[in-house]
């Protein structure tokens, strides 16, 4: 019996596909990484009996990065990143140990079937999976085929079984196009980002952005927003005049007429037309025309249109809408949500999809009528050759999906029903009048067949007052003629929907990446999302774009990225060489980078106008160890300390508060210590600004506070305050927070574990002695007599936090309330204090004992 490994892109997809193929007759178990399950069943594969193992990855297995030393911003010239800096594939999420997991499951398998998403990224992940499992699979006999690719567009029984019966091969060219895009974005983005971030953050204190990033797609996206902002700023309103006439067909009714000239910009000319028309007493009907018109039903739904509607009509950001669509897809409610196609293939089962919706109370009647009277063939749209349009694949209720999930599903379903409905038909009547020598018109519309607007009422023809019955030559008394003074209005800021349209038109990003680029410019504080989901550029975003225009407009214009996207598509089609495209594009951007660096003064001139220099920013906080003058604390992102006398800037931990720590000084460099805190429910630790940026010992890395410092005698160091190994992560040490009394706690110096203990104790000290059982440092605790929880009214006790039964009920583990992950700390070994295990076989940390709070993990996440 052959063993067949099958791999999907997400755990939920793997379960759904296995359930369909095994007809529910499968066994399931957790994989070694805990994140992915393995579903096993027996069946037949290409005419032979086989044992199937269905599992998944969690998106990309690998990610591209520079090798170690080139990840240092301080030691590497950004120009080297274009060619000299070697790259390597690293595990995208090392904690998942995905490569090891795939190898364990793939060992001894004869064949592999790849069920990754059917787009370019999915093809790329196919080869990441193959690189991991092929070395451990059984070797093929002769020319025997062992690698298969399943192509599918929805998680339905029909589509999955059809994909299994028509297996193909993974597409190497599409995978290479993704590799090329990843390397280009990495090298170009990192080089520009590192240079401009270091340059401007070293000069200005109120940029309010922790990273001044550049991206080949992100920057043109920002450019569209700033271009609209510039049009608004440069707009000069003009006054114009409109002639408005009202006639009275009947005694108690009036009809407003539109002037055929529309408007004039000269007041005297407008007044002349008013005087001429006022001489007439009646309006004469010059012509009456009636014409049947059609409002076409929509094209089938693709990703870009879905994102546009989600933003404009549903108030969802593109990234959020895409995440919801992916969830609906993995749950089997809709077809694959990443597609550029707006044309259904001839063999698509439109009626089958429509029947699924026959019992939904919102549109059951419309669907039943369509099924009984016959559906209309959807309009012929664009066939991009990828996936069918986004289609509802099974019925759902609001209770099932809830909130935004239901709102997006409802729109997708209504759109689909509309594509197979009839066009909307209406009768348009146009009456042309003359008042003196001037012509006026009024238009009325009457719906004759609502068609698709019944299911999409927001597209319906608005109800208008019916026009009077009249014929050529009829006369109507004039009720009023007046001159209206108006002004031209500036355009509004771009909406997300308008920005998506511009990005698609100019070839910036793909249907999958467009939401990411828009989200990036929001996250970087380049634009803010205003009411109506309009994108208003910030000062930083405006200055950056103006600076790019001043130095090299091609860095921000969509033309060059659009050309690159075309080259990447040629790689995917096998019509361009991967290495040549990569080399040619990097050479162009390398030249642009050198010119940008040489011309940075042009952008700096714009920065000087909008932002304050470091020396003029922030408030005095702590003393510099070199000149002993006060350094200023700059709170705007990225928060840092700046000594204007020495002209030195010191990075600080982000996403927390910083305050002076008792005016205590570091014994190594005489800098005053500061205290970082993530809040009362989080963790806090002191740090020396100089040591944080210039590690004093070999086993320390940049970005480590006193809770990771291995100084042997400093009272704030890990050596003096470390208690024992973290109960959750492998490399962390629990360190006493000496500032936390009377609500004492110790916190891991790597992860967000916080252990609360000895509440209301008067004093807590770490003893130089260690526990005989677990090697953790003992703790000396002094309680006030009135509040002592110790037995026998004792006020002092020394023992192990992990093993001492007296301390057992006085310890509680929680997870710190973090605003954002902020620790980059090293993984180096710790010497001396703090190497205690904190665990032992059969010891106190037994999760089965309910009284042991540390083991029971009474945790909460904020």
C-alpha positions, 0 to 999 in steps of 0.5 A, spaced: 500 500 500 502 506 498 502 512 503 500 519 500 502 525 503 497 531 502 498 538 504 493 544 504 495 551 506 491 552 512 489 547 518 481 548 517 482 547 509 486 540 510 480 538 515 475 540 510 478 537 504 480 530 508 473 530 510 470 530 503 475 525 500 474 520 506 467 521 506 468 523 513 471 516 515 478 519 517 482 519 524 485 525 526 491 527 531 495 533 532 502 534 529 508 535 533 508 543 532 501 543 535 498 548 530 497 543 525 493 536 525 494 530 521 487 527 518 488 519 516 484 515 511 485 509 506 482 509 499 485 509 492 490 513 488 491 512 481 488 505 481 492 503 487 490 502 494 493 507 498 494 510 505 492 518 505 495 523 510 492 530 510 495 535 513 497 543 512 502 548 513 500 555 516 501 560 510 509 560 507 513 555 510 519 560 509 521 567 508 527 571 505 532 575 509 539 577 509 544 573 512 546 575 520 551 580 519 547 584 514 541 585 519 545 590 523 543 597 521 549 600 524 554 596 521 552 595 514 552 600 508 545 600 505 548 600 498 551 593 499 544 590 500 542 591 492 548 586 490 553 584 496 548 582 501 547 574 501 540 572 502 537 566 505 531 562 506 529 562 513 523 559 517 517 564 516 515 562 524 520 558 527 516 557 533 512 552 529 518 548 527 514 547 520 520 544 516 521 539 522 513 537 522 513 536 514 519 532 514 516 527 520 510 526 516 513 526 510 518 520 512 516 514 508 511 517 504 511 515 496 507 521 493 505 528 495 499 531 493 499 539 494 493 542 495 495 549 496 491 555 494 491 556 487 495 562 485 502 564 485 503 565 492 500 558 493 505 555 487 511 558 491 509 555 497 508 548 493 516 548 492 517 550 499 513 544 502 517 540 496 524 542 499 522 540 506 519 533 504 522 530 498 529 529 501 525 524 506 520 521 502 521 514 499 525 515 492 521 514 486 522 507 482 525 509 475 520 515 472 515 514 476 511 520 478 511 522 485 509 530 485 502 532 484 498 538 484 490 539 485 487 545 482 480 547 485 476 554 486 472 552 492 471 547 498 465 543 495 464 536 494 464 537 487 470 541 486 474 537 491 473 531 488 474 533 481 481 536 483 483 529 486 481 526 479 485 531 475 491 532 478 496 536 475 503 539 477 506 545 480 508 551 476 515 552 477 515 559 473 509 562 477 513 560 484 519 563 481 516 570 479 514 570 487 521 569 489 523 575 484 518 579 487 520 577 494 527 579 493 526 585 489 522 588 495 527 586 500 533 589 497 530 595 495 525 596 501 530 595 506 536 599 503 531 605 502 528 604 509 534 603 513 538 610 509 532 614 510 530 612 517 537 613 520 538 619 516 531 623 519 530 620 525 537 622 527 535 629 525 528 630 527 524 629 534 517 629 532 516 625 526 511 620 530 513 614 526 518 608 528 520 607 521 520 611 515 519 606 510 520 605 503 516 600 498 516 599 491 509 598 491 507 602 498 510 609 496 506 609 489 500 608 493 502 613 498 503 618 492 496 617 489 494 620 496 498 626 496 497 627 489 490 628 491 492 632 497 496 637 492 490 638 488 485 640 494 491 645 496 492 648 490 484 648 488 482 656 487 474 656 487 471 660 482 464 663 482 459 661 477 452 663 475 446 658 473 439 660 470 433 656 474 426 656 471 420 653 474 414 652 470 407 650 472 403 645 468 397 645 473 395 650 478 398 646 484 404 643 481 411 646 478 416 643 474 424 645 475 428 646 468 435 645 467 439 650 463 442 647 457 448 652 457 449 649 464 453 655 467 456 661 466 462 664 469 461 671 467 456 675 472 454 680 467 453 675 461 448 671 466 444 677 468 443 679 461 440 672 460 436 673 466 433 679 463 432 676 456 428 670 459 424 674 464 421 678 458 417 671 456 411 670 460 410 662 457 415 656 456 414 653 449 415 645 449 420 644 443 420 637 443 418 631 447 422 624 446 421 618 449 426 612 449 427 605 453 434 605 456 437 599 459 441 599 466 446 593 465 446 588 471 453 587 474 459 583 471 461 577 475 465 579 482 472 579 482 477 581 488 478 588 486 471 590 486 469 586 492 474 590 496 472 597 493 464 595 495 467 593 502 470 600 503 465 604 500 459 601 502 460 596 508 465 601 511 471 595 512 478 596 510 481 592 505 485 588 509 479 587 514 475 585 508 480 580 505 481 577 512 473 576 512 473 573 505 479 568 506 475 566 512 468 565 508 472 561 503 476 556 508 469 555 511 466 553 504 461 559 504 464 562 498 469 560 492 476 563 492 476 570 494 483 572 490 481 572 482 482 577 477 476 574 473 469 577 471 467 571 466 464 565 468 466 559 464 461 555 460 461 549 464 460 553 471 454 550 475 450 557 475 443 554 477 447 549 482 449 555 486 443 559 485 439 553 488 443 553 494 440 560 496 432 558 495 431 558 502 434 564 504 428 569 507 432 575 504 432 573 497 428 566 496 422 569 492 427 572 487 431 566 486 425 561 486 422 566 480 429 566 476 429 558 477 422 557 474 423 562 469 430 561 467 436 565 469 440 570 464 447 568 462 452 573 466 455 578 462 461 576 458 467 579 462 475 579 463 478 572 463 484 572 467 485 565 467 486 564 474 479 562 478 472 563 477 469 570 480 467 570 487 461 566 488 457 564 494 458 556 494 453 554 500 447 557 504 448 561 510 444 565 515 446 571 519 446 567 526 452 563 523 456 568 520 454 574 524 457 581 524 462 583 518 462 576 516 454 576 514 455 583 511 460 581 506 457 574 505 450 578 503 453 582 498 457 577 495 450 573 494 446 579 492 451 580 487 451 573 484 444 573 484 444 580 480 449 577 475 444 572 473 438 576 473 435 581 467 437 588 466 434 594 469 429 597 464 426 604 464 423 609 460 426 616 459 422 622 457 426 628 455 422 635 454 425 641 451 423 648 453 424 655 450 423 661 454 425 666 449 431 665 446 434 660 451 433 652 451 431 648 458 430 641 459 427 636 464 428 629 464 423 623 467 425 616 468 419 610 469 422 603 471 418 598 466 422 592 469 426 592 475 431 586 473 437 586 478 435 592 482 430 588 486 436 584 489 441 590 489 436 596 491 441 601 492 442 601 484 435 602 483 432 608 478 431 613 483 423 615 484 422 622 480 416 626 480 412 624 473 412 629 468 406 632 465 403 629 458 405 634 453 406 635 446 410 640 441 408 647 441 404 646 448 405 653 452 406 653 460 406 659 465 412 661 468 412 660 475 419 663 477 426 665 473 432 666 478 439 666 478 443 662 482 450 664 484 455 658 486 462 656 487 466 650 484 468 645 489 475 642 490 475 634 490 475 630 496 480 626 499 481 619 496 477 614 498 480 607 499 475 605 494 478 610 489 485 608 491 484 601 489 481 603 482 487 607 481 492 601 483 489 597 479 489 601 473 496 603 474 498 596 475 501 597 483 500 590 486 496 584 485 489 583 487 492 579 493 497 585 495 493 591 494 490 591 501 497 590 504 500 596 501 494 600 503 494 598 510 502 599 510 501 606 509 496 607 514 500 603 519 506 607 518 503 614 519 503 616 512 495 617 512 490 617 516 483 614 515 478 619 516 470 619 516 467 615 509 474 611 509 477 617 506 485 617 506 488 624 508 496 624 508 500 626 514 505 631 514 510 626 514 507 622 508 506 629 504 514 631 505 516 624 503 512 624 497 514 631 495 521 629 497 521 623 492 518 628 487 524 633 488 530 628 487 527 622 483 520 622 481 520 615 478 521 613 486 513 615 487 510 615 480 507 608 478 510 607 472 517 604 474 513 599 478 508 597 473 513 596 468 516 591 474 510 587 475 509 586 467 516 583 468 514 579 474 508 576 470 513 574 464 517 570 469 510 567 471 508 565 464 515 563 462 517 568 457 522 572 461 529 569 465 528 570 473 535 572 474 536 577 468 529 580 471 532 580 478 539 583 476 536 588 471 531 591 476 536 591 482 541 595 477 536 600 476 534 601 483 541 601 485 543 607 481 537 611 483 539 609 491 546 612 490 543 618 486 537 619 492 543 619 497 547 624 494 541 628 493 538 627 500 539 635 502 533 636 497 528 632 501 531 635 508 530 642 506 522 640 506 523 636 513 526 642 516 520 646 514 515 641 517 519 638 523 523 640 529 530 638 530 532 633 536 535 638 540 528 642 540 524 636 542 522 633 548 523 634 555 529 633 560 529 626 563 535 623 565 543 625 566 548 623 560 554 619 563 559 623 559 557 630 560 552 629 566 547 634 563 540 632 562 538 628 556 531 630 553 526 624 552 523 624 545 516 621 546 514 621 539 515 614 535 520 612 536 521 614 543 528 615 545 533 620 549 537 625 546 543 629 549 544 635 545 551 637 548 554 630 546 549 630 540 548 622 541 541 619 541 539 613 545 534 608 543 529 606 548 524 600 548 517 602 545 510 601 546 510 603 554 512 609 559 519 611 561 520 615 567 527 616 571 529 611 576 530 614 583 536 618 580 540 611 580 546 611 576 549 605 572 556 602 575 559 602 568 558 608 565 555 613 570 548 614 566 542 615 570 537 609 569 530 609 567 524 605 568 520 602 562 513 600 564 508 597 560 502 599 565 500 596 572 498 589 569 504 589 565 511 588 566 517 593 568 524 593 568 530 599 569 535 600 564 541 604 562 540 608 556 548 607 554 548 599 555 541 598 552 545 601 545 552 599 547 552 592 550 557 592 555 558 584 555 559 579 550 553 575 552 549 581 551 545 584 545 543 591 543 536 592 546 537 589 553 535 592 559 538 591 566 533 584 567 538 581 562 544 584 564 550 579 567 554 584 571 556 580 577 555 585 582 550 591 580 543 591 584 539 591 578 542 586 574 539 579 572 545 576 576 542 579 583 535 579 581 534 573 577 530 567 580 529 562 576 527 559 569 521 561 566 515 557 566 513 557 559 519 559 554 525 556 554 530 561 554 527 566 559 529 568 566 524 570 571 526 576 574 524 580 581 521 587 579 524 591 585 519 597 584 513 593 584 511 593 591 506 592 595 503 588 589 510 584 588 511 580 581 517 577 577 517 577 570 520 573 564 525 577 561 524 574 554 516 573 554 510 576 557 509 571 563 508 575 569 508 572 576 504 576 582 506 574 589 507 576 596 501 581 595 502 586 601 509 584 603 513 589 606 520 587 603 522 582 598 529 580 596 533 575 592 537 571 596 544 568 594 542 561 596 539 556 591 534 551 592 536 544 593 531 541 588 530 546 582 536 550 583 532 557 583 534 562 587 531 563 594 526 569 596 526 572 603 520 575 604 518 580 610 510 581 611 507 586 616 504 583 622 497 585 621 497 583 614 502 576 614 499 570 611 504 566 613 502 560 618 503 562 626 503 569 625 510 569 622 512 575 618 518 572 615 520 566 611 525 564 606 524 559 601 523 557 593 518 560 590 517 554 586 518 548 591 516 551 598 509 549 600 508 555 604 509 559 598 504 555 594 498 559 595 501 566 594 503 565 587 499 567 581 502 567 574 499 571 569 500 574 562 503 581 561 498 586 558 502 588 552 500 594 548 505 591 542 510 586 542 517 590 543 522 585 545 528 583 541 532 580 546 538 576 545 538 568 546 544 568 549 546 563 556 545 567 562 551 566 567 550 565 575 544 567 578 537 565 574 539 558 571 534 555 576 530 550 572 523 552 576 521 545 574 522 538 576 519 531 575 514 530 580 515 537 583 510 542 585 509 545 578 504 539 576 498 542 572 494 536 575 494 540 582 488 545 582 491 549 588 498 550 584 496 557 581 503 557 577 501 550 573 494 551 572 496 558 568 490 562 571 492 567 565 488 572 561 490 576 555 489 583 554 
